[in-house]
Amino acid sequence: MASPTETLEASESSESSENDWTAIDFRRVGNDLGLQSSRTSQRLNQIDRVRANGVGDHVALPQLVVCGDQSAGKSSVLEGISGIPFPREDGLCTRFATEIVMRHAQQENRMTATITPHSAREDEDKARLASFRIEFRDFGELPDIIRAAGQIMGVRTSESEVDAPTFAADVLRLELVGNTGLHLTIVDLPGLISVSEDERDVQLVSDLVDSYLKSSRTIVLAVVPASSDVDTQGIIQRARHHDKDGVRTVGIITKPDLINAGTEQRVARLAKNMDRTKLNLGFFLLKNPAPAELLRGITPDARQRAEHDFFSSEPWRGLGLDPSRVGIENLRVFLQDLLDSHIERELPKVREELRELLKQNSQELSALGTERNTASQIRMYLTRISADFHALLQAGIDGAYGGRDATFFESRGGAFGNRLRAMVHLENEKFANYMREFGQKRKIVSSEGSDSSEEAPSSENEEDQILVSKEGMAAWVKQVYYRTRGRELPGNYNHALLAELFHSQSTRWGRIARDHVDAVAELVSRFLQAAAKFVIKDNKVRQNVLHSVEKSVQANLQRAIDDLDTLLEDEARQPITYNHYYTDNIQKSRSDQSKRQIHDSMHSAIEQDWNGKFHVNNSSGEIDKLVTSLQDRVIVDMTKQSCSEAQNDLSAYYKVAMKTFVDNVCRQVIERHIIAKLPNVFAPVLVSGYENDDLLRMAAESRQVSLRRDEARHFQEILERSLQDLGA
């Protein structure tokens, strides 16, 4: 026989067409097998097409599975059902699952052997095994085909191959199209083994059998030899475990002609489902052809006659066997009805599972995005995501939290970190409140027993802020007054005094403002990360885009810091303002001071000159006395007066300057450089300027993604084709 490769090449050659071949002889199958109502034919054809599409690895499909212990007679059962004479040499006992697909076609003759690789195989092995294809003319070639399949799977096909594994999880698929007389798909599994030199063989066969039996869509043909105790047959125990309701397990008793005389009654009880081991679907009793009959090439008709003669003879004739449960022909009729009901029950579930798989696959394809292997594809891809990214950032800045991106801006658990404008407002308000509360270097608090000297121990509030009493503040102003005196006359203060006082009081502004810039930059960074994750699904592309975005953001942040430094430099110059609130505050402060002085003088005069009881008549003498009394109590300390006015001026100017500084930081630093420029950090106009090398570096998809997309597209095609095949 030709090698698999040679046969494949011959089958594809234009010089060797099917017309040159000898017609396939399906007489071994024959028209009398008859598992072929029109409904079953249609349904089995549908299932076979779906299985041929490769969907069987993902969705369980209705199928018949023949299984049992080694030497239980599975091959004879399989041959009786399908009409295919399987080889029985010891070296060819089943090493892997064999899937037989039979299709009845009057005008076509074709027999093809292929391999379906196991899903656990590496991609290279899958491709190698999937390339196996042999088209054959006669069933006599099956032994060589099975050997060739075993060789390419890597299993042991002869005793000399001691290092090769005994079993494989791959599936040999035999597709027989012609005058078969039936439509049928059936799977022959390796015989269960309990003892082996290699325990891995036992586990492999066990796992393989279980993988078929556990499917609710598998009809189990459990083959047990009549010579063995059925309770010891592993296949019965496994079938019961996986088919607890017993709706899909059929027992098949083989080799009744090989039992010891006198044990026929025990076998008959089991066949009549009256033994301790019972099955809901019962048992069938078959007689396998004898070796001499197999050697002569027994036909299906001859097998039926031999079975009839055997069970019509004593002692079987007198054991009360159910005639409909004896012989291969009755088994085929029973399987016909069982397949009909089983397929009709399971097909709606198959369709639903295929639809769900199609939905999941479509979601995965959507997540993979459009193909991008060329510069033009990448440019279109990046232009699209940059437009989406730009729109999302602009919406966040504008506070437009509805529309198509509403899910991104949803508040979850009270958090609204994706609502950028709201978060910036919150940070700016925190900054303004903090400046009002803790911006000044020295803060006046009421504290009993405070020392009036600046050097006196003082409490610390926020880092280097100093809490002082009114007296302590006055003492500090007086110290600065002394060291800033110039040519001014007594009662006046040098213009340098207000500047030095203000510069000292505002020394904390720089650190507070930089902390605010850092806080806004951090929330912007988190916002960009969330926006990129929302828009860009590919991790690699997202990281590359964020790397580019980070460069732009850092450049904007540096310009913001530069502008902040400029503002701080402005504050370090001589105080200047034209804000009328400054003069209003000065006037109010001086008015309040005058009121306090008059109040204090009046109170002293009443206590000392009027003995605590004040009454003045409307006479010039009384009024003169009051004026004189007040004048005596007005003591002008020019230094104290100058320091008091300087302190009032400092308070008035600090309030105005602080409010202006806060607004300037929020507008000129935060808004101008960090927020307003944010939508342009990855705008479509930037993408249009990228060179091809930049595009490929930034967003060319990996080979793994490309392969996964191809697989997903192929899977989508076969799912859609399978749904069409099922009429869904």
C-alpha positions in Angstrom: 0.0 0.0 0.0 1.2 3.5 -0.7 2.3 5.8 2.1 -0.2 8.4 3.4 1.7 11.2 1.6 1.9 9.3 -1.7 -1.8 8.4 -1.5 -2.7 12.0 -0.8 -0.7 13.2 -3.7 -2.2 10.6 -5.9 -5.7 11.6 -4.8 -5.1 15.2 -5.7 -3.4 14.5 -9.0 -5.4 15.5 -12.1 -4.1 12.3 -13.8 -5.8 10.0 -11.3 -9.5 10.7 -11.2 -12.3 8.7 -9.4 -13.4 7.5 -12.8 -10.2 5.5 -13.2 -10.7 3.6 -10.0 -12.4 0.3 -9.5 -15.9 0.8 -8.2 -16.1 0.4 -4.4 -17.8 -2.8 -3.4 -20.2 -2.1 -0.6 -21.8 -5.5 -0.7 -20.1 -6.1 2.6 -22.4 -3.3 3.9 -25.4 -4.1 1.8 -28.9 -2.6 1.5 -30.3 -4.8 4.2 -28.8 -3.0 7.1 -31.4 -0.3 6.7 -30.8 2.2 9.6 -32.3 4.8 7.3 -35.7 6.4 7.8 -36.0 9.7 5.8 -36.0 11.7 9.1 -33.0 9.9 10.5 -31.1 10.2 7.2 -31.7 14.0 7.2 -30.8 14.4 10.9 -27.7 12.2 10.7 -26.5 14.1 7.6 -26.9 17.3 9.5 -25.0 16.1 12.5 -22.3 14.6 10.2 -21.9 17.9 8.4 -21.6 19.8 11.8 -19.1 17.3 13.1 -17.1 17.6 9.8 -17.1 21.4 10.4 -15.0 20.7 13.5 -17.6 21.9 16.0 -17.6 18.6 17.8 -14.6 19.8 19.9 -16.7 22.6 21.3 -20.3 21.3 21.3 -21.3 17.7 22.1 -23.1 16.1 19.2 -25.4 13.1 19.2 -23.5 10.0 18.4 -23.3 6.2 19.0 -20.2 5.0 21.0 -19.2 1.4 21.1 -17.1 0.6 24.2 -16.2 -2.2 26.5 -13.2 -4.1 28.0 -10.5 -5.5 25.8 -11.6 -8.6 23.8 -15.2 -8.0 24.7 -16.2 -8.4 21.0 -16.6 -4.7 20.1 -15.2 -5.1 16.6 -17.8 -7.8 15.8 -20.6 -5.5 17.1 -19.3 -2.6 15.1 -19.0 -4.7 12.0 -22.6 -6.0 12.5 -24.0 -2.5 12.8 -21.9 -0.9 10.0 -21.0 -3.8 7.8 -17.3 -2.8 7.8 -14.9 -5.7 8.4 -12.5 -4.3 11.0 -9.1 -6.0 11.4 -8.7 -8.3 14.4 -4.9 -8.9 14.5 -3.5 -8.6 18.0 -1.1 -5.9 16.9 -4.0 -3.8 15.6 -6.3 -3.8 18.6 -7.7 -0.4 19.0 -5.0 2.2 20.0 -7.2 5.2 19.4 -10.8 6.2 18.8 -12.2 5.5 15.4 -15.1 7.6 14.1 -17.1 5.9 11.2 -19.3 8.2 9.2 -21.5 6.4 6.7 -23.6 8.3 4.1 -25.9 6.7 1.6 -25.5 8.1 -1.9 -26.5 6.2 -5.0 -24.4 8.1 -7.5 -21.2 8.5 -5.4 -18.5 6.1 -4.2 -15.8 7.4 -1.9 -14.0 6.1 1.2 -11.6 8.6 3.0 -9.5 8.2 6.1 -8.5 11.4 8.0 -7.3 12.2 11.5 -8.9 14.7 13.9 -6.1 15.8 16.2 -6.8 16.0 20.0 -7.2 19.6 21.3 -4.3 19.2 23.6 -1.9 18.7 20.7 0.6 21.5 19.8 -0.3 23.6 16.8 2.5 22.0 14.7 1.3 18.5 15.5 -2.3 19.5 14.8 -1.3 20.7 11.3 0.7 17.5 10.7 -2.1 15.2 11.8 -4.7 17.1 10.0 -2.8 16.7 6.7 -3.3 12.9 7.0 -5.7 11.9 4.2 -6.0 8.6 2.4 -8.7 7.7 -0.1 -9.0 3.9 -0.4 -10.9 1.5 -2.6 -11.4 -1.6 -0.6 -11.9 -2.6 3.1 -8.9 -4.8 2.8 -6.8 -1.7 3.0 -8.0 -0.9 6.5 -5.2 -2.7 8.4 -2.6 -0.6 6.5 -4.6 2.6 7.0 -4.8 1.9 10.7 -1.1 1.3 10.9 -0.4 4.5 9.0 -2.6 6.5 11.3 -1.0 5.0 14.3 2.5 5.8 13.0 1.6 9.5 12.4 -0.1 9.7 15.8 3.1 8.2 17.3 1.6 5.1 18.9 3.0 1.6 19.0 1.9 -0.3 15.9 4.2 -3.3 16.3 6.0 -5.1 19.2 9.3 -3.7 18.1 8.3 -0.1 18.9 8.8 -0.5 22.6 9.4 3.2 23.3 6.2 4.4 21.6 3.1 5.1 23.6 0.4 2.4 23.4 -2.6 4.8 23.0 -3.4 8.2 21.5 -6.2 10.6 22.2 -6.5 11.6 18.5 -9.4 10.2 16.4 -9.2 8.3 13.1 -12.2 9.3 10.9 -13.4 6.9 8.2 -15.9 8.5 5.9 -17.8 6.1 3.7 -20.0 7.5 1.0 -21.9 5.3 -1.5 -24.6 2.6 -1.7 -24.2 1.9 2.1 -28.0 1.6 2.7 -27.7 3.7 5.8 -26.7 7.0 7.3 -24.8 6.5 10.5 -22.0 7.9 12.6 -20.5 5.7 15.3 -17.4 5.8 17.4 -15.3 2.8 18.3 -13.3 3.4 21.5 -10.2 1.6 22.8 -11.0 -1.3 25.1 -10.8 -0.5 28.8 -7.8 -2.0 30.5 -7.1 -2.4 34.2 -3.6 -3.7 34.1 -0.7 -2.4 32.0 3.1 -2.1 32.2 2.6 1.6 31.9 0.0 3.1 34.2 -0.3 6.1 31.9 -1.9 3.8 29.3 -4.6 2.8 31.8 -5.3 6.5 32.7 -5.2 7.6 29.0 -7.8 5.0 27.9 -9.9 5.8 31.0 -9.9 9.5 30.3 -10.6 9.0 26.6 -13.6 6.7 27.3 -14.9 9.1 30.0 -14.6 12.0 27.7 -17.2 10.4 25.4 -19.4 8.8 28.0 -19.9 11.9 30.1 -21.6 13.7 27.2 -25.4 13.7 27.5 -25.6 13.4 23.7 -23.7 10.1 23.5 -25.7 6.8 23.2 -23.5 4.2 24.9 -23.4 0.7 23.4 -21.8 -1.1 26.4 -20.4 -4.4 25.1 -19.9 -7.2 27.7 -18.9 -10.8 26.9 -21.3 -13.5 28.1 -18.4 -15.4 29.7 -17.7 -12.7 32.2 -19.5 -11.5 35.3 -21.3 -8.4 34.2 -20.7 -6.8 37.7 -17.0 -6.8 37.0 -17.2 -5.1 33.7 -15.9 -1.6 34.0 -17.9 -0.2 31.1 -21.2 -0.9 33.0 -20.0 0.9 36.1 -18.8 3.8 34.1 -22.0 4.0 32.0 -24.0 4.1 35.2 -21.8 6.9 36.6 -22.2 9.1 33.6 -25.8 8.1 32.7 -27.5 8.1 36.0 -31.0 8.1 34.5 -30.1 5.2 32.2 -31.7 6.9 29.1 -28.8 6.4 26.8 -27.0 3.2 27.7 -27.8 0.0 25.8 -26.2 -3.3 27.0 -24.9 -5.7 24.4 -24.0 -9.3 25.4 -21.5 -11.0 23.0 -19.9 -14.4 22.7 -22.7 -16.6 24.1 -21.3 -19.5 22.1 -18.1 -19.5 24.2 -19.6 -19.9 27.6 -19.5 -23.1 29.7 -22.4 -25.5 29.3 -25.0 -24.9 32.0 -24.5 -21.2 32.3 -27.0 -20.3 29.6 -29.6 -19.5 32.2 -27.5 -16.8 33.8 -26.8 -15.2 30.5 -30.5 -15.4 29.6 -31.5 -13.7 32.9 -29.1 -10.8 32.1 -30.4 -10.6 28.5 -34.0 -10.4 29.8 -32.9 -7.6 32.2 -33.8 -9.7 35.2 -30.4 -10.0 36.8 -29.0 -7.8 39.6 -27.5 -5.5 36.9 -30.3 -3.9 35.1 -30.4 -1.1 32.4 -33.4 1.1 31.6 -32.8 0.4 27.9 -32.1 -3.3 28.5 -29.7 -5.7 26.8 -29.3 -7.3 23.4 -27.9 -10.7 22.9 -25.6 -11.3 19.8 -23.6 -14.2 18.4 -20.3 -13.1 16.9 -19.2 -14.9 13.7 -16.7 -17.7 14.3 -13.1 -17.2 13.2 -13.6 -19.6 10.3 -16.6 -17.6 9.2 -14.7 -14.4 9.3 -11.9 -15.9 7.3 -14.3 -17.0 4.6 -15.8 -13.4 4.6 -19.3 -13.9 6.1 -22.0 -11.6 4.7 -24.6 -9.7 6.7 -27.3 -12.1 5.5 -25.2 -15.1 6.4 -24.5 -13.7 9.9 -28.2 -13.2 10.5 -29.0 -16.7 9.5 -26.2 -18.1 11.7 -27.5 -16.0 14.7 -31.1 -17.3 14.0 -30.0 -20.9 13.8 -27.9 -20.6 17.0 -30.6 -19.0 19.2 -33.3 -21.3 17.7 -31.4 -24.3 19.0 -31.4 -25.7 22.5 -30.9 -24.7 25.2 -31.5 -21.1 24.0 -34.9 -21.8 22.5 -36.3 -22.8 25.8 -35.0 -19.9 27.9 -37.8 -17.5 27.2 -35.7 -14.9 25.4 -37.4 -11.8 23.9 -37.0 -12.4 20.1 -36.9 -8.6 19.6 -33.8 -8.5 21.8 -31.8 -11.2 20.0 -29.6 -10.7 16.9 -27.8 -7.9 15.2 -30.8 -7.0 13.0 -33.0 -6.3 16.0 -30.3 -4.2 17.5 -30.1 -2.1 14.3 -33.9 -1.6 14.4 -33.8 -0.6 18.0 -31.0 1.9 17.4 -33.0 3.3 14.6 -35.8 4.3 17.0 -33.4 5.3 19.7 -31.5 7.6 17.4 -34.7 9.2 16.1 -35.9 10.2 19.6 -32.4 11.0 20.9 -31.5 13.3 18.0 -34.9 15.1 18.0 -34.5 15.7 21.7 -30.9 17.0 21.6 -30.8 19.0 18.4 -32.6 22.1 19.9 -30.0 22.1 22.7 -27.2 21.9 20.1 -28.6 24.8 18.2 -28.8 26.9 21.4 -25.2 26.1 22.3 -24.0 26.9 18.9 -25.7 30.3 19.1 -24.2 31.0 22.4 -20.7 30.0 21.1 -21.3 32.3 18.1 -22.2 35.2 20.4 -19.1 34.6 22.6 -16.9 34.3 19.5 -18.3 37.5 18.1 -17.6 39.3 21.3 -14.0 38.1 21.2 -13.6 39.2 17.6 -14.9 42.6 18.5 -12.5 42.8 21.4 -9.6 41.9 19.1 -10.5 44.9 16.9 -9.8 45.4 13.3 -6.9 43.8 11.5 -3.8 45.9 11.5 -0.7 44.5 9.9 0.0 47.2 7.4 0.8 50.9 7.9 -2.5 52.0 6.3 -4.5 49.6 8.5 -2.8 50.8 11.6 -3.3 54.5 10.7 -7.0 53.9 10.2 -7.1 52.0 13.5 -5.2 54.6 15.4 -7.2 57.4 13.8 -10.4 55.8 15.0 -9.3 55.2 18.5 -7.7 58.6 18.8 -11.0 60.2 17.7 -12.8 58.2 20.4 -10.1 59.0 22.9 -10.3 62.7 22.1 -14.1 62.8 22.4 -14.0 61.0 25.7 -11.4 63.4 27.1 -13.3 66.4 25.9 -16.5 65.1 27.5 -14.7 64.6 30.7 -13.4 68.2 30.6 -16.8 69.6 29.6 -18.6 67.7 32.2 -20.8 66.0 29.6 -21.3 62.7 31.4 -24.1 61.4 29.2 -24.3 60.3 25.6 -22.6 57.3 24.1 -19.9 57.1 26.8 -22.3 57.3 29.7 -21.2 53.9 31.0 -17.6 55.3 31.4 -18.8 58.1 33.5 -21.1 56.1 35.7 -20.7 56.6 39.5 -20.1 53.4 41.3 -20.3 53.1 45.0 -20.3 56.8 45.5 -17.0 57.2 43.5 -16.9 59.4 40.4 -13.2 59.4 39.6 -13.9 59.3 35.8 -15.8 62.6 36.0 -12.8 64.7 35.4 -14.4 68.2 35.6 -16.1 67.3 38.9 -12.8 66.0 40.3 -10.9 69.1 39.2 -13.5 71.4 40.8 -13.2 69.4 44.0 -9.4 69.6 44.0 -9.5 73.4 43.3 -12.0 74.0 46.1 -9.8 72.0 48.5 -6.8 74.1 47.4 -8.7 77.3 48.0 -10.0 76.2 51.4 -6.6 75.1 52.5 -5.0 78.4 51.4 -7.5 80.3 53.5 -7.0 78.1 56.5 -3.3 77.3 56.4 -1.7 79.5 53.7 -0.2 82.2 56.1 3.1 81.5 57.8 1.9 82.9 61.1 -1.7 82.4 62.2 -3.3 84.4 65.1 -5.1 82.2 67.6 -6.4 83.0 71.0 -4.2 81.4 73.6 -4.1 82.3 77.3 -0.7 82.9 78.8 1.0 83.4 75.4 4.3 85.1 75.5 4.4 88.4 73.6 7.8 87.7 72.2 8.2 86.1 68.8 11.0 83.9 70.1 8.6 82.4 72.7 7.6 78.8 72.2 4.9 78.5 69.6 2.6 75.6 68.6 2.9 74.0 65.1 -0.2 73.5 63.0 0.4 72.4 59.4 4.0 71.5 59.0 5.9 74.8 59.3 2.9 77.0 60.1 3.2 78.9 63.3 0.3 79.6 65.6 0.7 82.9 67.6 -1.3 85.1 69.9 -2.3 88.7 69.0 0.6 89.9 71.2 3.0 87.5 69.5 1.9 88.7 66.1 2.4 92.4 67.2 5.8 91.5 68.6 6.9 89.9 65.3 5.7 93.0 63.3 7.6 95.2 65.7 10.8 93.2 65.1 10.5 93.5 61.4 9.7 97.2 61.7 12.9 97.9 63.5 15.0 96.1 60.9 13.3 97.8 57.9 13.4 101.5 59.1 14.8 103.9 56.6 14.5 107.7 56.2 10.8 107.9 57.1 9.8 110.2 60.0 8.5 108.7 63.3 4.9 107.5 63.0 5.5 106.2 59.5 6.9 103.0 58.2 9.2 102.1 55.3 7.5 100.6 52.2 9.9 97.7 52.7 8.1 96.7 55.9 4.9 95.6 54.2 6.8 93.7 51.5 8.9 91.8 54.0 5.9 91.0 56.2 3.9 89.8 53.2 6.8 87.8 51.8 7.3 86.0 55.1 3.6 85.3 55.5 3.3 83.9 52.0 6.3 81.6 52.1 4.0 78.5 52.3 2.2 79.3 49.1 4.8 77.7 46.8 4.7 74.3 48.5 0.9 74.3 48.8 0.5 75.3 45.1 2.9 72.6 43.9 1.1 70.0 46.0 -2.1 71.1 44.3 -0.6 70.8 40.9 0.7 67.3 41.8 -2.7 66.3 43.0 -4.4 67.4 39.8 -1.7 65.7 37.7 -2.3 62.5 39.6 -6.1 62.5 39.1 -5.5 63.4 35.4 -3.2 60.4 35.1 -5.8 58.1 36.6 -8.4 59.5 34.3 -6.2 58.9 31.3 -5.5 55.4 32.3 -9.2 54.7 32.7 -10.1 56.4 29.4 -7.4 54.4 27.5 -8.6 51.2 29.0 -12.2 52.0 28.0 -11.3 53.0 24.4 -8.3 50.7 23.6 -8.8 47.0 24.2 -5.4 45.8 23.0 -3.0 45.9 26.0 0.1 46.5 23.9 -1.4 49.3 21.9 -2.8 50.9 25.1 0.6 50.9 26.8 2.2 52.4 23.7 -0.4 55.1 23.4 -0.2 55.9 27.1 3.6 56.1 26.7 3.1 58.7 24.0 0.4 60.5 26.0 2.6 60.6 29.1 5.2 62.5 27.1 2.7 65.2 26.1 1.2 65.4 29.6 4.7 65.7 31.2 5.5 68.5 28.8 2.2 70.3 29.7 2.9 69.7 33.3 6.4 71.3 33.0 4.9 74.3 31.4 2.3 74.5 34.2 5.1 74.4 36.8 7.0 77.1 34.9 4.0 79.3 35.0 3.6 78.6 38.7 7.2 79.6 39.3 6.4 82.8 37.4 3.4 83.5 39.6 5.6 83.0 42.7 8.2 85.3 41.3 5.5 87.9 40.9 4.5 87.5 44.5 8.1 87.9 45.6 8.2 91.5 44.1 6.9 94.7 45.8 3.2 94.3 46.8 0.9 96.0 44.3 -2.8 96.0 43.9 -5.6 98.1 42.5 -8.3 96.0 44.0 -10.8 98.3 45.9 -11.2 95.6 48.5 -7.8 96.4 49.8 -8.7 100.1 50.5 -12.1 99.0 51.9 -10.3 96.6 54.3 -7.9 99.3 55.3 -10.6 101.8 56.0 -12.6 99.2 58.0 -9.6 98.2 60.0 -8.7 101.8 60.9 -12.3 102.6 61.8 -12.4 99.5 64.0 -9.2 100.6 65.7 -10.5 104.1 66.4 -13.7 102.7 67.8 -11.7 100.5 70.2 -9.4 103.4 71.3 -12.5 105.7 72.0 -14.2 102.8 73.8 -11.1 102.1 76.0 -10.6 105.8 76.8 -14.2 106.4 77.6 -14.3 103.3 79.9 -11.2 104.5 81.8 -12.6 108.0 82.2 -15.9 106.8 83.6 -14.2 104.5 86.1 -11.6 107.1 87.3 -13.2 110.5 86.9 -16.9 109.7 87.3 -16.5 106.9 89.8 -18.2 104.5 87.5 -21.3 106.6 87.1 -21.3 108.7 84.0 -23.7 111.6 83.4 -23.0 114.8 81.5 -25.2 117.8 81.3 -25.6 119.7 78.1 -23.2 122.4 79.3 -19.9 123.7 78.0 -18.2 123.0 81.3 -19.3 119.3 81.4 -18.3 118.8 77.8 -14.9 120.4 78.3 -14.3 118.2 81.3 -15.2 115.1 79.2 -12.9 116.1 76.4 -10.0 116.9 78.8 -10.5 113.5 80.4 -10.3 111.6 77.1 -7.3 113.7 75.9 -5.4 112.8 79.0 -5.9 109.1 78.2 -4.8 109.3 74.6 -1.1 108.4 74.6 0.4 108.3 71.2 3.2 105.7 70.8 4.5 106.4 67.3 6.3 103.1 67.0 3.2 101.1 68.1 1.1 103.2 65.9 3.3 102.5 62.8 3.4 98.7 63.6 -0.4 98.6 64.1 -1.0 100.3 60.7 1.5 98.0 59.1 -0.2 94.9 60.6 -3.6 96.2 59.3 -2.1 96.8 55.9 -0.6 93.3 55.9 -3.9 91.7 56.8 -5.8 93.7 54.1 -3.2 93.0 51.3 -2.7 89.3 52.2 -6.4 88.6 51.8 -6.5 90.3 48.4 -3.2 88.8 47.2 -4.2 85.3 48.4 -7.5 85.2 46.5 -5.8 86.5 43.4 -3.0 83.9 43.7 -5.6 81.0 44.1 -7.5 82.1 41.1 -4.3 82.5 39.0 -3.1 79.0 40.0 -6.5 77.5 39.1 -6.8 79.4 35.8 -3.3 80.0 34.5 -1.5 76.9 35.8 -4.1 74.1 36.1 -6.7 75.0 33.5 -4.4 76.6 30.9 -1.7 74.0 30.8 -3.0 70.7 32.3 -6.8 70.6 31.6 -7.4 72.6 28.5 -4.6 70.9 26.5 -5.6 67.4 27.6 -7.8 66.5 24.6 -4.9 67.1 22.2 -2.4 64.6 23.9 -3.6 62.0 21.4 -5.7 63.7 18.8 -6.3 62.4 15.2 -4.1 65.2 13.8 -1.1 63.6 15.7 -1.8 60.2 14.1 -1.9 61.7 10.6 1.7 62.9 11.2 3.1 59.6 12.3 5.7 57.9 10.1 5.1 54.4 9.0 7.8 53.0 11.3 6.1 54.8 14.2 2.8 53.3 13.3 4.2 49.8 13.1 6.0 50.2 16.4 3.0 51.6 18.2 0.1 49.4 17.0 1.1 46.5 14.8 -0.6 43.5 16.2 1.4 40.6 17.5 1.5 37.3 15.7 -0.5 35.7 18.5 -3.3 38.2 18.1 -3.3 37.8 14.3 -3.5 34.0 14.6 -6.2 34.3 17.3 -8.2 36.5 15.0 -7.8 34.1 12.1 -8.9 31.3 14.4 -11.9 33.3 15.6 -12.9 34.1 12.1 -12.6 30.5 11.0 -14.6 29.4 14.1 -17.3 32.0 13.3 -17.6 30.6 9.8 -17.9 27.0 10.9 -20.4 28.0 13.6 -22.5 29.9 11.1 -22.2 27.0 8.6 -23.2 24.5 11.3 -26.3 26.5 12.3 -27.2 26.6 8.6 -26.6 22.8 8.4 -29.0 22.4 11.3 -31.6 24.5 9.7 -31.3 27.2 12.4 
